[in-house]
Amino acid sequence: MSSFKEFLEKTLEDIKSKNLYRERLVIPEDFINFSSNDYLGLKDNPKTKEELIKNIDKLSLGSGASVLVSGYTDIQKELEDFIAKFKQTEKCLVVGSGYMANVGLIQALTTEEDTIFSDELNHASIIDGVRLSKAKKVIYNHTDVEDLEKKLRSISTKGRKYIITDGVFSMEGDIAPLDKIVEVADRYDAVVIVDDAHGTGITGEGRGTLFHFGLKPKDNIIQMGTLSKAVGSYGAFICGCEKLINFLINKMRSVIFTTGLSPIQNFISLENFKLLAKEDFRRVDVLEKASYLYKGLEKKGIKISFHGTPILSYIVGREEEALKIRDRLMENKIFIQAIRPPTVPKGTSRLRITVSYNNTYQQIDKLIDLI
Ligand SMILES: Cc1ncc(COP(=O)(O)O)c(C=O)c1O
């Protein structure tokens, strides 16, 4: 057997030879960033910074324990109550991150008797949650409700059926047909879990993908979202009926066996969430800008997908091609990360362009010019 160091080296060489090597880059301050999930421009918001400075003496730096021990705080409760009201659900549970939310939620809910129906392009945190679960896994074609229904019909199970989908797909920017999914779920007595990491603040006038389709929350729908994207903070939430939240507090390992979020982080999430709810002009503006970018690129003959969200996917196929475009843009002080497998399926390497409220039309024109 090779030494441990040789094993690490060989694996890294192998990744490099496939153009799949990843590095963390610090984006220089003078670069134009089209690769942030800070869609509403809230992550550097001066009003929240000002409120934080005013309140800093009242806030502990850390929560000190799991929320089930002594780490639950007034500010987290206030944040949960605010989100529950915003999402029109009975209750909300704030957890450490979107990744922890999905992994913990799916594992906590499901048993070996159950079946999970998962969209083929769901986020990695959902995939990992399904892997941790003992339930049977069925993958349906991307946003294909006919395929989903065929699979629901053909599986006989003693247990419960769960349908899991991104609300807005993180790499494509398209919106799950939640109206049809909920309709099928009702017919097959299934529970729907919607991951609105990218829908929060964007779809349904900011309230999420359920509201985009004019649907109302109900007991067999679980809405998850992150505080790390349009909210511009860190953490995540799960919204549903009171019994669901009490169940999760008792069963979810990524709530029970981890320290609660820092009160400072929850304070930032609450202040930013209030801005998200109040300042709808941010959402309207970013969607106008995304549409402007799409039209500009289309006029240049560049094939790009746009679905009325701030995520635009410019699929180039090969990894080296995506890296080449990224590097050329960087020479011009524009940053768009090249997204490659395993984040996206093989042969679909791309530039995932995200537009933020903070991007100006001038910056967008520069991008259209250069791409
Ligand atoms: C669809 C989706 N779900 C969950 C997550 C994880 O969220 P977080 O970054 O808060 O862990 C992300 C983003 O990374 C995502 O895109």
The ligand as an SDF file (V2000), in Angstrom:
LIG
                    3D

 16 16  0  0  0  0  0  0  0  0999 V2000
  -30.4640   24.0810   -2.9720 C   0  0  0  0  0  0  0  0  0  0  0  0
  -29.5100   24.2080   -1.8360 C   0  0  0  0  0  0  0  0  0  0  0  0
  -29.8070   23.6170   -0.6600 N   0  0  0  0  0  0  0  0  0  0  0  0
  -29.0010   23.7180    0.3980 C   0  0  0  0  0  0  0  0  0  0  0  0
  -27.8240   24.4200    0.3390 C   0  0  0  0  0  0  0  0  0  0  0  0
  -26.9360   24.4880    1.5360 C   0  0  0  0  0  0  0  0  0  0  0  0
  -27.1230   25.6720    2.1980 O   0  0  0  0  0  0  0  0  0  0  0  0
  -26.0050   26.2770    3.1740 P   0  0  0  0  0  0  0  0  0  0  0  0
  -25.0140   26.9470    2.2870 O   0  0  0  0  0  0  0  0  0  0  0  0
  -26.7420   27.2110    4.0640 O   0  0  0  0  0  0  0  0  0  0  0  0
  -25.3920   25.1250    3.8890 O   0  0  0  0  0  0  0  0  0  0  0  0
  -27.4900   25.0840   -0.8540 C   0  0  0  0  0  0  0  0  0  0  0  0
  -26.2770   25.9200   -0.9990 C   0  0  0  0  0  0  0  0  0  0  0  0
  -25.1970   25.6820   -0.7590 O   0  0  0  0  0  0  0  0  0  0  0  0
  -28.3330   24.9480   -1.9670 C   0  0  0  0  0  0  0  0  0  0  0  0
  -28.0090   25.5140   -3.1300 O   0  0  0  0  0  0  0  0  0  0  0  0
  1  2  1  0
  2  3  1  0
  2 15  2  0
  3  4  2  0
  4  5  1  0
  5  6  1  0
  5 12  2  0
  6  7  1  0
  7  8  1  0
  8  9  2  0
  8 10  1  0
  8 11  1  0
 12 13  1  0
 12 15  1  0
 13 14  2  0
 15 16  1  0
M  END
$$$$
